[in-house]
Protein backbone atom coordinates (compact mmCIF):
# COMPACT_ATOMS: atom_id res chain seq x y z
CA UNK A 1 0.00 0.00 0.00
CA UNK A 2 2.75 2.35 1.03
CA UNK A 3 4.68 1.79 -2.24
CA UNK A 4 1.72 3.07 -4.38
CA UNK A 5 1.30 6.49 -2.70
CA UNK A 6 4.18 8.37 -4.43
CA UNK A 7 2.99 7.15 -7.83
CA UNK A 8 -0.59 8.28 -7.12
CA UNK A 9 0.68 11.67 -6.00
CA UNK A 10 2.69 12.14 -9.21
CA UNK A 11 -0.33 11.07 -11.29
CA UNK A 12 -2.62 13.45 -9.40
CA UNK A 13 -0.17 16.31 -9.75
CA UNK A 14 0.07 15.73 -13.51
CA UNK A 15 -3.71 15.69 -13.82
CA UNK A 16 -3.96 18.90 -11.81
CA UNK A 17 -1.36 20.56 -14.03
CA UNK A 18 -3.22 19.57 -17.18
CA UNK A 19 -6.50 20.86 -15.71
CA UNK A 20 -4.86 24.18 -14.80
CA UNK A 21 -3.39 24.46 -18.29
CA UNK A 22 -6.80 23.81 -19.86
CA UNK A 23 -8.39 26.44 -17.55
CA UNK A 24 -5.72 29.01 -18.43
CA UNK A 25 -6.23 28.30 -22.12
CA UNK A 26 -10.03 28.61 -21.80
CA UNK A 27 -9.70 31.87 -19.84
CA UNK A 28 -7.39 33.23 -22.54
CA UNK A 29 -9.89 32.25 -25.24
CA UNK A 30 -12.70 33.98 -23.32
CA UNK A 31 -10.62 37.13 -22.86
CA UNK A 32 -9.82 37.25 -26.56
CA UNK A 33 -13.51 36.75 -27.41
CA UNK A 34 -14.54 39.55 -25.06
CA UNK A 35 -11.95 41.85 -26.64
CA UNK A 36 -13.23 41.07 -30.13
CA UNK A 37 -16.84 41.67 -29.04
CA UNK A 38 -15.88 44.93 -27.38
CA UNK A 39 -14.21 46.09 -30.58
CA UNK A 40 -17.22 45.08 -32.71
CA UNK A 41 -19.79 46.68 -30.37
CA UNK A 42 -17.63 49.75 -29.98
CA UNK A 43 -17.62 50.12 -33.74
CA UNK A 44 -21.40 49.64 -33.90
CA UNK A 45 -22.04 52.22 -31.18
CA UNK A 46 -19.65 54.67 -32.79
CA UNK A 47 -21.37 54.18 -36.14
CA UNK A 48 -24.81 54.68 -34.63
CA UNK A 49 -23.61 57.79 -32.83
CA UNK A 50 -22.29 59.22 -36.08
CA UNK A 51 -25.58 58.40 -37.83
CA UNK A 52 -27.55 60.06 -35.01
CA UNK A 53 -25.40 63.17 -35.20
CA UNK A 54 -25.77 63.33 -38.98
CA UNK A 55 -29.56 62.91 -38.78
CA UNK A 56 -29.85 65.57 -36.07
CA UNK A 57 -27.61 67.86 -38.09
CA UNK A 58 -29.65 67.43 -41.25
CA UNK A 59 -32.95 67.97 -39.46
CA UNK A 60 -31.78 70.95 -37.46
CA UNK A 61 -30.32 72.49 -40.59
CA UNK A 62 -33.86 72.80 -41.98
CA UNK A 63 -34.29 75.54 -39.38
CA UNK A 64 -30.78 77.00 -39.75
CA UNK A 65 -31.19 77.30 -43.52
CA UNK A 66 -34.18 79.63 -43.06
CA UNK A 67 -32.94 83.20 -43.46
CA UNK A 68 -33.71 85.69 -40.71
CA UNK A 69 -35.13 88.12 -43.26
CA UNK A 70 -37.78 87.32 -45.83
CA UNK A 71 -41.21 88.03 -47.25
CA UNK A 72 -43.89 89.36 -44.91
CA UNK A 73 -47.55 88.36 -44.99
CA UNK A 74 -49.91 90.99 -46.33
CA UNK A 75 -52.59 89.67 -43.98
CA UNK A 76 -50.51 90.07 -40.81
CA UNK A 77 -50.21 93.02 -38.46
CA UNK A 78 -46.98 94.37 -37.01
CA UNK A 79 -46.87 91.62 -34.36
CA UNK A 80 -47.28 88.93 -37.00
CA UNK A 81 -50.86 88.29 -35.95
CA UNK A 82 -53.74 87.34 -38.24
CA UNK A 83 -57.03 88.88 -37.06
CA UNK A 84 -60.38 87.19 -37.63
CA UNK A 85 -63.48 89.42 -37.75
CA UNK A 86 -65.75 86.44 -38.44
CA UNK A 87 -65.12 82.71 -38.65
CA UNK A 88 -64.63 83.13 -42.41
CA UNK A 89 -63.20 86.65 -42.69
CA UNK A 90 -59.90 88.35 -41.91
CA UNK A 91 -59.32 91.96 -40.96
CA UNK A 92 -57.23 94.21 -43.15
CA UNK A 93 -54.19 95.16 -41.04
CA UNK A 94 -54.39 98.75 -39.79
CA UNK A 95 -50.63 99.06 -40.13
CA UNK A 96 -49.04 97.07 -42.89
CA UNK A 97 -45.69 95.41 -42.47
CA UNK A 98 -42.85 96.27 -44.78
CA UNK A 99 -42.42 93.97 -47.77
CA UNK A 100 -39.73 92.05 -45.89
CA UNK A 101 -39.38 91.29 -42.20
CA UNK A 102 -36.21 90.49 -40.27
CA UNK A 103 -36.26 88.57 -36.98
CA UNK A 104 -32.76 89.83 -36.19
CA UNK A 105 -34.07 93.39 -36.15
CA UNK A 106 -36.30 92.64 -33.15
CA UNK A 107 -34.87 93.59 -29.77
CA UNK A 108 -35.28 90.33 -27.81
CA UNK A 109 -34.06 90.28 -24.18
CA UNK A 110 -31.10 87.98 -23.55
CA UNK A 111 -32.69 86.54 -20.40
CA UNK A 112 -36.22 85.07 -20.51
CA UNK A 113 -38.77 86.80 -18.27
CA UNK A 114 -39.52 85.38 -14.84
CA UNK A 115 -43.21 86.33 -14.92
CA UNK A 116 -46.01 86.28 -17.47
CA UNK A 117 -46.54 89.62 -19.22
CA UNK A 118 -49.17 91.99 -17.84
CA UNK A 119 -49.81 93.30 -21.34
CA UNK A 120 -48.68 92.80 -24.94
CA UNK A 121 -48.93 95.04 -28.02
CA UNK A 122 -52.52 95.11 -29.26
CA UNK A 123 -54.11 94.03 -25.98
CA UNK A 124 -56.61 96.66 -24.91
CA UNK A 125 -59.99 97.22 -23.37
CA UNK A 126 -62.61 97.60 -26.11
CA UNK A 127 -64.08 101.03 -26.79
CA UNK A 128 -67.79 101.68 -26.92
CA UNK A 129 -69.49 99.44 -29.50
CA UNK A 130 -66.18 97.73 -30.30
CA UNK A 131 -65.91 93.93 -30.22
CA UNK A 132 -63.81 92.34 -27.50
CA UNK A 133 -60.38 91.46 -28.89
CA UNK A 134 -58.82 88.08 -28.07
CA UNK A 135 -55.12 87.48 -28.77
CA UNK A 136 -53.84 83.90 -28.81
CA UNK A 137 -50.13 83.08 -28.82
CA UNK A 138 -49.97 79.40 -29.75
CA UNK A 139 -47.64 76.68 -31.00
CA UNK A 140 -48.96 73.83 -33.14
CA UNK A 141 -46.89 71.25 -31.21
CA UNK A 142 -48.18 72.47 -27.83
CA UNK A 143 -50.50 70.06 -26.01
CA UNK A 144 -52.03 72.82 -23.88
CA UNK A 145 -52.79 74.83 -27.03
CA UNK A 146 -54.60 71.77 -28.37
CA UNK A 147 -56.56 71.54 -25.11
CA UNK A 148 -57.45 75.22 -25.32
CA UNK A 149 -58.66 74.89 -28.91
CA UNK A 150 -60.60 71.70 -28.21
CA UNK A 151 -62.44 73.37 -25.36
CA UNK A 152 -63.01 76.82 -26.85
CA UNK A 153 -62.95 76.77 -30.66
CA UNK A 154 -66.72 76.42 -31.01
CA UNK A 155 -67.43 79.23 -28.53
CA UNK A 156 -64.97 81.54 -30.30
CA UNK A 157 -66.56 80.72 -33.66
CA UNK A 158 -69.97 81.60 -32.24
CA UNK A 159 -68.77 84.91 -30.77
CA UNK A 160 -67.04 85.78 -34.04
CA UNK A 161 -70.13 85.17 -36.14
CA UNK A 162 -72.25 87.14 -33.65
CA UNK A 163 -69.85 90.07 -34.04
CA UNK A 164 -69.01 90.07 -30.32
CA UNK A 165 -65.26 89.40 -30.60
CA UNK A 166 -62.30 89.52 -32.92
CA UNK A 167 -59.71 86.74 -32.58
CA UNK A 168 -56.04 87.15 -33.39
CA UNK A 169 -53.67 84.21 -33.81
CA UNK A 170 -49.95 84.72 -33.36
CA UNK A 171 -48.51 81.30 -34.23
CA UNK A 172 -45.01 80.68 -32.85
CA UNK A 173 -42.22 78.12 -33.29
CA UNK A 174 -41.20 77.74 -29.64
CA UNK A 175 -41.33 73.94 -29.90
CA UNK A 176 -39.43 73.45 -33.15
CA UNK A 177 -37.13 70.42 -32.89
CA UNK A 178 -35.47 67.78 -35.05
CA UNK A 179 -37.94 65.28 -33.58
CA UNK A 180 -40.95 67.05 -35.13
CA UNK A 181 -38.98 68.28 -38.16
CA UNK A 182 -39.75 71.86 -37.12
CA UNK A 183 -43.48 71.28 -37.42
CA UNK A 184 -44.50 74.47 -35.53
CA UNK A 185 -42.62 76.60 -38.08
CA UNK A 186 -43.85 74.56 -41.04
CA UNK A 187 -47.45 74.66 -39.82
CA UNK A 188 -47.35 78.38 -39.06
CA UNK A 189 -45.87 79.00 -42.52
CA UNK A 190 -48.78 77.03 -43.98
CA UNK A 191 -51.27 79.14 -42.03
CA UNK A 192 -49.79 82.31 -43.53
CA UNK A 193 -49.98 80.65 -46.95
CA UNK A 194 -53.69 79.95 -46.47
CA UNK A 195 -54.29 83.51 -45.20
CA UNK A 196 -52.88 84.77 -48.50
CA UNK A 197 -54.36 82.15 -50.83
CA UNK A 198 -57.82 81.69 -49.32
CA UNK A 199 -58.40 83.96 -46.30
CA UNK A 200 -61.94 82.71 -45.66
CA UNK A 201 -60.48 79.27 -44.89
CA UNK A 202 -57.87 80.49 -42.38
CA UNK A 203 -59.84 79.82 -39.20
CA UNK A 204 -60.94 76.35 -40.25
CA UNK A 205 -57.42 75.49 -41.38
CA UNK A 206 -55.85 76.52 -38.06
CA UNK A 207 -58.55 74.59 -36.17
CA UNK A 208 -57.86 71.55 -38.36
CA UNK A 209 -54.13 71.63 -37.61
CA UNK A 210 -54.77 71.83 -33.88
CA UNK A 211 -57.34 69.06 -34.22
CA UNK A 212 -54.73 66.63 -35.57
CA UNK A 213 -52.64 66.83 -32.37
CA UNK A 214 -54.46 63.87 -30.82
CA UNK A 215 -53.16 61.68 -33.65
CA UNK A 216 -49.54 62.82 -33.83
CA UNK A 217 -49.02 63.90 -30.18
CA UNK A 218 -46.71 66.77 -31.06
CA UNK A 219 -44.68 64.94 -33.72
CA UNK A 220 -46.47 66.96 -36.35
CA UNK A 221 -47.69 66.42 -39.89
CA UNK A 222 -45.57 66.03 -42.99
CA UNK A 223 -45.60 68.81 -45.57
CA UNK A 224 -47.73 66.61 -47.85
CA UNK A 225 -50.26 66.09 -45.05
CA UNK A 226 -50.40 69.82 -44.31
CA UNK A 227 -50.91 70.59 -48.00
CA UNK A 228 -53.66 67.96 -48.17
CA UNK A 229 -55.57 69.63 -45.32
CA UNK A 230 -55.31 72.99 -47.07
CA UNK A 231 -56.37 71.43 -50.37
CA UNK A 232 -59.56 70.10 -48.74
CA UNK A 233 -60.46 73.72 -47.99
CA UNK A 234 -59.69 74.86 -51.53
CA UNK A 235 -56.32 76.43 -50.81
CA UNK A 236 -53.43 75.41 -53.06
CA UNK A 237 -50.33 76.08 -50.95
CA UNK A 238 -47.91 73.61 -52.54
CA UNK A 239 -45.46 76.19 -53.89
CA UNK A 240 -45.71 78.26 -50.70
CA UNK A 241 -44.85 75.19 -48.63
CA UNK A 242 -42.05 74.04 -50.94
CA UNK A 243 -40.45 77.49 -50.86
CA UNK A 244 -41.02 78.02 -47.15
CA UNK A 245 -42.21 81.47 -48.19
CA UNK A 246 -43.22 82.65 -44.72
CA UNK A 247 -40.70 80.81 -42.57
CA UNK A 248 -38.81 84.08 -41.93
CA UNK A 249 -42.19 85.60 -41.07
CA UNK A 250 -42.73 82.89 -38.45
CA UNK A 251 -39.30 83.64 -36.97
CA UNK A 252 -40.21 87.34 -36.89
CA UNK A 253 -43.55 86.69 -35.13
CA UNK A 254 -41.78 84.49 -32.58
CA UNK A 255 -39.13 87.16 -31.97
CA UNK A 256 -41.87 89.77 -31.45
CA UNK A 257 -43.55 87.46 -28.94
CA UNK A 258 -40.32 87.01 -26.99
CA UNK A 259 -39.76 90.76 -27.07
CA UNK A 260 -43.25 91.20 -25.57
CA UNK A 261 -42.35 88.87 -22.70
CA UNK A 262 -44.29 85.80 -23.84
CA UNK A 263 -42.57 82.79 -22.32
CA UNK A 264 -44.95 79.93 -23.09
CA UNK A 265 -48.01 78.84 -25.02
CA UNK A 266 -50.87 79.25 -24.96
CA UNK A 267 -50.70 82.84 -23.77
CA UNK A 268 -54.12 84.39 -24.22
CA UNK A 269 -55.23 87.98 -23.72
CA UNK A 270 -58.90 88.90 -23.53
CA UNK A 271 -59.20 92.65 -23.89
CA UNK A 272 -56.34 93.97 -21.80
CA UNK A 273 -56.12 91.00 -19.42
CA UNK A 274 -53.88 87.92 -19.44
CA UNK A 275 -55.88 84.73 -18.98
CA UNK A 276 -53.11 83.12 -16.91
CA UNK A 277 -53.08 85.84 -14.28
CA UNK A 278 -56.53 87.45 -14.45
CA UNK A 279 -59.09 84.73 -15.11
CA UNK A 280 -60.88 83.99 -11.82
CA UNK A 281 -60.30 80.59 -10.29
CA UNK A 282 -63.17 78.18 -10.91
CA UNK A 283 -64.24 79.91 -14.13
CA UNK A 284 -63.78 78.41 -17.57
CA UNK A 285 -62.46 80.53 -20.42
CA UNK A 286 -65.94 80.60 -21.95
CA UNK A 287 -67.50 81.76 -18.67
CA UNK A 288 -64.84 84.43 -18.23
CA UNK A 289 -65.34 85.83 -21.73
CA UNK A 290 -69.13 85.71 -21.39
CA UNK A 291 -68.88 87.71 -18.18
CA UNK A 292 -66.90 90.38 -20.06
CA UNK A 293 -69.37 90.41 -22.95
CA UNK A 294 -72.25 90.88 -20.50
CA UNK A 295 -70.59 93.73 -18.59
TIVOKOL-542611 format. One record per residue (C-alpha): residue in one letter; x, y, z. Coordinates in steps of 0.1 Angstrom, whole numbers. Each point is the difference from the previous one (the first is absolute). Layout:
residues N
resn, east, north, up
A, X, Y, Z
...
//
This chain:
residues 295
resn, east, north, up
X, 0, 0, 0
X, 27, 24, 10
X, 20, -6, -32
X, -30, 13, -22
X, -4, 34, 17
X, 29, 19, -17
X, -12, -12, -34
X, -36, 11, 7
X, 13, 34, 11
X, 20, 4, -32
X, -30, -10, -21
X, -23, 24, 19
X, 24, 28, -3
X, 3, -6, -38
X, -38, 0, -3
X, -3, 32, 20
X, 26, 17, -22
X, -18, -10, -32
X, -33, 13, 15
X, 16, 33, 9
X, 15, 3, -35
X, -34, -7, -16
X, -16, 26, 23
X, 27, 26, -8
X, -5, -7, -37
X, -38, 3, 3
X, 3, 33, 20
X, 23, 13, -27
X, -25, -10, -27
X, -28, 18, 19
X, 21, 31, 4
X, 8, 2, -37
X, -37, -6, -8
X, -10, 28, 23
X, 25, 23, -15
X, -12, -7, -35
X, -36, 6, 11
X, 9, 32, 16
X, 17, 12, -32
X, -30, -10, -21
X, -26, 16, 23
X, 22, 30, 4
X, 0, 4, -37
X, -38, -5, -2
X, -6, 26, 27
X, 23, 25, -16
X, -17, -5, -33
X, -34, 5, 15
X, 12, 31, 18
X, 13, 14, -33
X, -33, -8, -17
X, -19, 17, 28
X, 21, 31, -2
X, -4, 1, -38
X, -38, -4, 2
X, -3, 27, 27
X, 23, 23, -20
X, -21, -5, -31
X, -32, 6, 17
X, 11, 29, 20
X, 15, 16, -31
X, -36, 3, -14
X, -4, 27, 26
X, 35, 15, -4
X, -4, 3, -37
X, -30, 23, 4
X, 13, 36, -4
X, -8, 25, 28
X, -14, 24, -26
X, -27, -8, -25
X, -34, 7, -15
X, -27, 14, 24
X, -37, -10, -1
X, -23, 26, -13
X, -27, -13, 23
X, 21, 4, 32
X, 3, 29, 23
X, 32, 14, 15
X, 1, -28, 26
X, -4, -27, -26
X, -36, -6, 10
X, -28, -10, -22
X, -33, 16, 11
X, -34, -17, -5
X, -31, 22, -2
X, -22, -30, -6
X, 6, -37, -2
X, 5, 4, -38
X, 14, 36, -3
X, 33, 16, 8
X, 6, 37, 9
X, 21, 22, -21
X, 30, 10, 21
X, -2, 35, 12
X, 38, 4, -3
X, 16, -20, -28
X, 33, -17, 4
X, 29, 9, -23
X, 4, -23, -30
X, 27, -20, 19
X, 3, -7, 37
X, 32, -8, 19
X, -1, -19, 33
X, 35, 12, 8
X, -13, 36, 1
X, -22, -8, 29
X, 14, 10, 34
X, -4, -33, 20
X, 12, 0, 36
X, 30, -23, 6
X, -16, -15, 32
X, -35, -14, -1
X, -26, 17, 22
X, -7, -14, 35
X, -37, 9, -1
X, -28, 0, -26
X, -5, 33, -17
X, -27, 24, 14
X, -6, 13, -35
X, 11, -5, -36
X, -2, 22, -31
X, -36, 1, -13
X, -16, -11, 33
X, -25, 27, 11
X, -34, 5, 15
X, -26, 4, -27
X, -15, 34, -7
X, -37, 7, -1
X, -17, -23, -26
X, 33, -17, -8
X, 3, -38, 1
X, 21, -16, 27
X, 34, -8, -14
X, 16, -34, 8
X, 37, -6, -7
X, 13, -36, 0
X, 37, -8, 0
X, 1, -37, -9
X, 24, -27, -13
X, -14, -29, -21
X, 21, -26, 19
X, -13, 13, 34
X, -23, -24, 18
X, -15, 27, 21
X, -8, 20, -31
X, -18, -30, -14
X, -20, -3, 33
X, -9, 37, -2
X, -12, -3, -36
X, -19, -32, 7
X, -18, 17, 28
X, -6, 34, -14
X, 1, 0, -39
X, -38, -4, -3
X, -7, 28, 25
X, 24, 23, -18
X, -16, -8, -34
X, -34, 9, 15
X, 12, 33, 14
X, 18, 9, -32
X, -31, -6, -21
X, -22, 19, 24
X, 25, 30, -3
X, 8, 0, 37
X, 37, -7, -3
X, 30, 1, -23
X, 26, -28, 3
X, 37, 4, -8
X, 23, -29, -4
X, 37, 5, 4
X, 15, -34, -8
X, 35, -6, 13
X, 28, -26, -4
X, 10, -4, 37
X, -1, -38, -3
X, 19, -5, -33
X, 23, -30, 3
X, 16, -26, -22
X, -24, -25, 15
X, -30, 18, -15
X, 19, 12, -31
X, -7, 36, 11
X, -38, -6, -3
X, -10, 32, 19
X, 19, 21, -26
X, -13, -20, -29
X, -35, 1, 12
X, 0, 37, 7
X, 15, 6, -34
X, -29, -20, -15
X, -25, 21, 20
X, 15, 32, -15
X, -2, -17, -35
X, -37, -6, 5
X, -6, 35, 13
X, 14, 13, -33
X, -15, -27, -23
X, -34, -4, 15
X, -6, 23, 30
X, -35, -13, 6
X, 14, -34, 8
X, 26, 12, 25
X, -19, -7, 32
X, -11, -35, -10
X, 35, -8, -12
X, 16, 10, 33
X, -27, -19, 19
X, 6, -31, -22
X, 38, 1, 8
X, -7, 2, 37
X, -25, -27, -3
X, 26, -25, -14
X, 21, 2, 32
X, -19, -29, 16
X, 13, -22, -28
X, 37, 11, -2
X, 5, 11, 36
X, 23, 29, -9
X, 20, -19, -26
X, -18, 21, -27
X, -12, -6, -35
X, 21, -4, -31
X, 0, 28, -26
X, -21, -22, -22
X, -26, -5, 27
X, -1, 37, 8
X, -5, 8, -37
X, -28, -26, -2
X, -19, 16, 29
X, 3, 34, -18
X, -11, -16, -33
X, -32, -13, 17
X, -9, 36, 7
X, 8, 12, -35
X, 34, 15, 7
X, 29, -10, -23
X, 31, 7, 21
X, 24, -25, -15
X, 24, 26, -14
X, -2, 21, 32
X, 9, -31, 21
X, 28, -12, -23
X, 15, 35, 0
X, -5, 5, 38
X, -12, 35, -11
X, -10, 12, 35
X, 25, -19, 21
X, 19, 33, 7
X, -34, 15, 8
X, -5, -27, 27
X, 34, 7, 14
X, -9, 37, 1
X, -33, -6, 18
X, 17, -22, 25
X, 27, 27, 6
X, -28, 26, 6
X, -17, -23, 25
X, 33, -5, 19
X, 5, 38, -1
X, -34, 4, 15
X, 9, -23, 29
X, -20, -31, -11
X, 17, -30, 15
X, -23, -29, -8
X, -31, -11, -19
X, -29, 4, 0
X, 2, 36, 12
X, -34, 16, -4
X, -11, 36, 5
X, -37, 9, 2
X, -3, 37, -4
X, 29, 14, 21
X, 2, -30, 24
X, 22, -31, 0
X, -20, -32, 4
X, 28, -16, 21
X, 0, 27, 26
X, -34, 16, -1
X, -26, -27, -7
X, -18, -7, 33
X, 6, -34, 15
X, -29, -24, -6
X, -10, 17, -32
X, 4, -15, -35
X, 13, 21, -28
X, -34, 1, -15
X, -16, 12, 32
X, 27, 26, 5
X, -5, 14, -35
X, -38, -1, 3
X, 2, 20, 32
X, 20, 27, -19
X, -25, 0, -28
X, -28, 5, 24
X, 16, 28, 19
//
